[in-house]
Amino acid sequence: MTPTEADIEAVVEADDKGTRLYPEQVVDGLPTIYSFQSCPFCFKIRALLGSRGIAYADVEVEPMKKAELKWGDWNQVPVYVDVDGNAMDESNDILHYIDSKNGNLFPRAGHDPEQDRWMEFSNKVLGKSIVAVIYRTFGSSFRALEYVNGIENFSRKDKFVNKYLGGFVMKMVGRSRAKMFDQPPRENLKTQLDTMSGGFKGDFFGGEKPNGADFANYGILRSMQGLEGFDILEAHPEA
Ligand SMILES: N[C@@H](CCC(=O)N[C@@H](CS)C(=O)NCC(=O)O)C(=O)O
């Protein structure tokens, strides 16, 4: 059977993982992240770029209207745009993409089941566990959204709406995340840190050097700095 043009198109699309070309979204000729300052998944990308010494531009997206993302059809951050304008979402895919173009220092998805497993853990378990802690109470939730007051190009109204409406919404999200786990949020986070440490092979998931799983989980945890539950991290012997 001869494949039709539509079949070929479908394969090409699946293979390039949704990368599309948006050269006009490259800021200052640098790789560009569209992010929220507070977003755990965005910290993964900053961690990898930082560790490779790659300068990048970081565009702050206003969380309610997300006007800064209107050029594409993405609805979540991070969105990464490389210097040629190749744009993509999904933090773990972005880590692989960046590494593949800058040193190729860890295995690609599908080539190291342990790395794949712990990268998935960063989104499916750790990311959800920290959200349950950070947005556990209204107070902790509003505090986590306090950062919006420091963003220059957000209007006064945006700041107010993001802190209070956003804080309220995130408190609800936190509650729904908490329901996914058997233990209460703080105890659960401690348990998940124990589980995570069980995957280290020496200093890192990657052994002597960090791999994709290290950047993925470190990024998630790094986003907690200064927020509710950071004390749990600081008290943990291995995390
Ligand atoms: N699976 C995605 C998750 C990204 C994600 O959940 N981003 C959140 C911010 S932390 C977001 O953009 N939320 C806004 C929304 O869903 O409207 C990834 O790993 O990149």
The ligand as an SDF file (V2000), in Angstrom:
LIG
                    3D

 20 19  0  0  0  0  0  0  0  0999 V2000
    3.5860   19.0960   31.2160 N   0  0  0  0  0  0  0  0  0  0  0  0
    3.9250   20.4960   31.1850 C   0  0  0  0  0  0  0  0  0  0  0  0
    3.3170   21.1870   32.3870 C   0  0  0  0  0  0  0  0  0  0  0  0
    3.3750   22.6740   32.2630 C   0  0  0  0  0  0  0  0  0  0  0  0
    2.4560   23.3800   33.2580 C   0  0  0  0  0  0  0  0  0  0  0  0
    1.6710   22.7500   33.9760 O   0  0  0  0  0  0  0  0  0  0  0  0
    2.5800   24.7190   33.3130 N   0  0  0  0  0  0  0  0  0  0  0  0
    1.7420   25.5270   34.1740 C   0  0  0  0  0  0  0  0  0  0  0  0
    2.5540   26.4920   35.0120 C   0  0  0  0  0  0  0  0  0  0  0  0
    3.5210   25.7120   36.2410 S   0  0  0  0  0  0  0  0  0  0  0  0
    0.8570   26.4100   33.3240 C   0  0  0  0  0  0  0  0  0  0  0  0
    1.2720   26.9100   32.3050 O   0  0  0  0  0  0  0  0  0  0  0  0
   -0.3580   26.6320   33.7920 N   0  0  0  0  0  0  0  0  0  0  0  0
   -1.2600   27.5630   33.1880 C   0  0  0  0  0  0  0  0  0  0  0  0
   -2.5120   26.9130   32.7150 C   0  0  0  0  0  0  0  0  0  0  0  0
   -2.5740   25.6670   32.6960 O   0  0  0  0  0  0  0  0  0  0  0  0
   -3.4290   27.6460   32.3630 O   0  0  0  0  0  0  0  0  0  0  0  0
    5.4410   20.6230   31.1630 C   0  0  0  0  0  0  0  0  0  0  0  0
    6.1260   19.7350   31.7020 O   0  0  0  0  0  0  0  0  0  0  0  0
    5.9660   21.5830   30.5830 O   0  0  0  0  0  0  0  0  0  0  0  0
  1  2  1  0
  2  3  1  0
  2 18  1  0
  3  4  1  0
  4  5  1  0
  5  6  2  0
  5  7  1  0
  7  8  1  0
  8  9  1  0
  8 11  1  0
  9 10  1  0
 11 12  2  0
 11 13  1  0
 13 14  1  0
 14 15  1  0
 15 16  2  0
 15 17  1  0
 18 19  2  0
 18 20  1  0
M  END
$$$$
